[in-house]
Amino acid sequence: MTATTTLTLGGLLFALIVLTANLYPWWTGNREMKQLASFGKGFGAAACAAACPGGILGWAHSRSGTIGNGAGERAGQATTGTNATQGLTSGQLVGLSATGAVIVVIAVTLVVLSYKAAGKKDKKRIIGGAYVGSTLCLTAGVAGALAWLPSALNAAGDGVVAAFQGAGIL
């Protein structure tokens, strides 16, 4: 199987459809932030995974673009008759260290545990958030806006390691 790090207009379309489907109930409802919590958990885990240069999380991140491109291009062609294969400017989150990777794995584990404990609707929202987060992190705009994330993950990981090594305690 191949994966991509370039998102097409079709992939963007599919991500925006999923985003719209998740935001619409919140927008038409009471607009309580807790309605967005499950979607946000998925999005956050996917953003952390997008910082991974490889491994299972990095592979899943790159596959989200491949899946979205195919589905979105077919949806765009079927609904409008236009070609949605034009590529967008790609971006990526870089600079994750080994200590930052520890934080990524813990963050993703917490979201997986939340998923297992969630109800049917919230499970769908977590998956939707993860897909949208992963797909949009393939674009230069979202990756640029989240360029601070790998450094923050690395700093948190450094702090955890320092605490367990006893640095600054005595």
N, C-alpha and C positions, 0 to 999 in steps of 0.2 A: 504494500500500500504506500502511496505517496502522500505527502503532506505539503501544505503551502504556507508561506509567510506573507503572501500577498492577498489582500481582500479585493474582490471585484464589486461593482455596483450591485450585482445580484446578491452577493454575500452581505453587503450593507443593508440591502432591502430586507433580507430575511431576518437579520439581527434587529432591525427597526420594527418589523412586524411583531417579533417576540417581545420587544420592549414595550410596544404599544399595548399588546394584549395584557401585559403585566401592570402597566400604569393606568389603564382605562378604569378598572374597578376602583382604584384609589381615587382617581380624579372625579368620578361620578358619585363616589360615596362621601363619607365624612372627612376625608383627607387626613386620616390619622396616620402618624408615622409608623405605628406598629404594623399597619397593613403592608408597608414596604420592607419590613425587617427580613422576611425570608428571601425576597429578591436580593436585598442588599448583602445578605450572608453569602449567597451564591456568587454575586458579582465580586465581592471582596476576596473570596477564595480563588476565583479565576484570575483576578489581578495579581495575586501572589504567585499563582502557578505560571502566569505569563512572564514572570521574572526568571523562571527556571530555564537555563540554556539547553537542557536535555532531560533525560529520564522520562518516567511515565507522565509527570505533570507537564513537562515541555512538549512531549509528543501529543498529549491530549489538547494542549493549547494550539498547536499548529494544525491539528486535525479539525478543529472547530471551523477554521477558515475554509478548508476543503469541503466540508459538509455544507456550510452556509452558502458558499459560492455555487455549488451545484443546485441546491434547493432554490435559492433566490433567483438564479438565472432562469431556471425552468418556470418559476412563479411569474417573473417579470415578462417572459416571453408569452406565457399562456394568457396572462391578464391584459397586457398592453400591446403585444405584438412587436415590441422593440427588443433590441439586443442589449443585455445588461452585463456583458463580459468585460467591459472596460475596467482596468485595474486602478486601484486607488494607491496613493503614496503610502508605502508601508513604513511601519515603525516597530520598534521592539524595546522592551525593558532590558537593560544590560547592567552588569556589575554585581550580580549576586555572589556572595562569598559562601564558604562552608558554614559559617556561623549564621548567616542570614537564611540559609537553606533549612536549618533547624527550626527557625521561626515559621517558615513557609509550611513545613510538614506539620507542625503543631496547629497552625491556622486551618489548614485543609482538613486535618483530623477532626477539629472541633466542628467544622461545617458538616462533615460526614456524619458525625454523631448527632448533630441537630437534624439532619435529614432523616436519620433512622427513627428519631423520636417524633418527627412532624406528622401531621395529618396529610391526607391526600392532596388538598389544595396547596398547602405549604410546600410539600415535596415538589410539586410542579413549579412553584415560584422559585425555589432554590435552584432547580435545574435550569429554569429560564434565566435567572440571574447569572449563573455560571456560564451559560452559553453566550449571553450578551456580553458579559465582561471579557471573556476570552476572545471573542470575535472582535470586539471594538478595540482591544489592546493590540490588534494587528495593524491598526491605522496610525499614521504619524501624529494625528491630533491627540488622540487619547493616550498613546504611548508617551508623547511629549508632556501631556498634562500630568501623567503619573511617573515622570522620570525620577522623582524623589523617592519612590517606593523602594527600589533595591537598596539604596543607602539607609533608609529607615529600618528595613528588615535586617541589614547587616549590623547596624548600631544596636538594635534590640538583641540580636544574637550575641554580639560582643558583650553586652551587659549581662546576659544570662550566663555565658561562659565565665566571665569575671567573677560573678557571684558564687558560682560553684567551685571556682578555684581559690576563693577566699581573698580575692584582691580588694583592698580597701576596707576590709572588715576589721583587721587587727592593726 
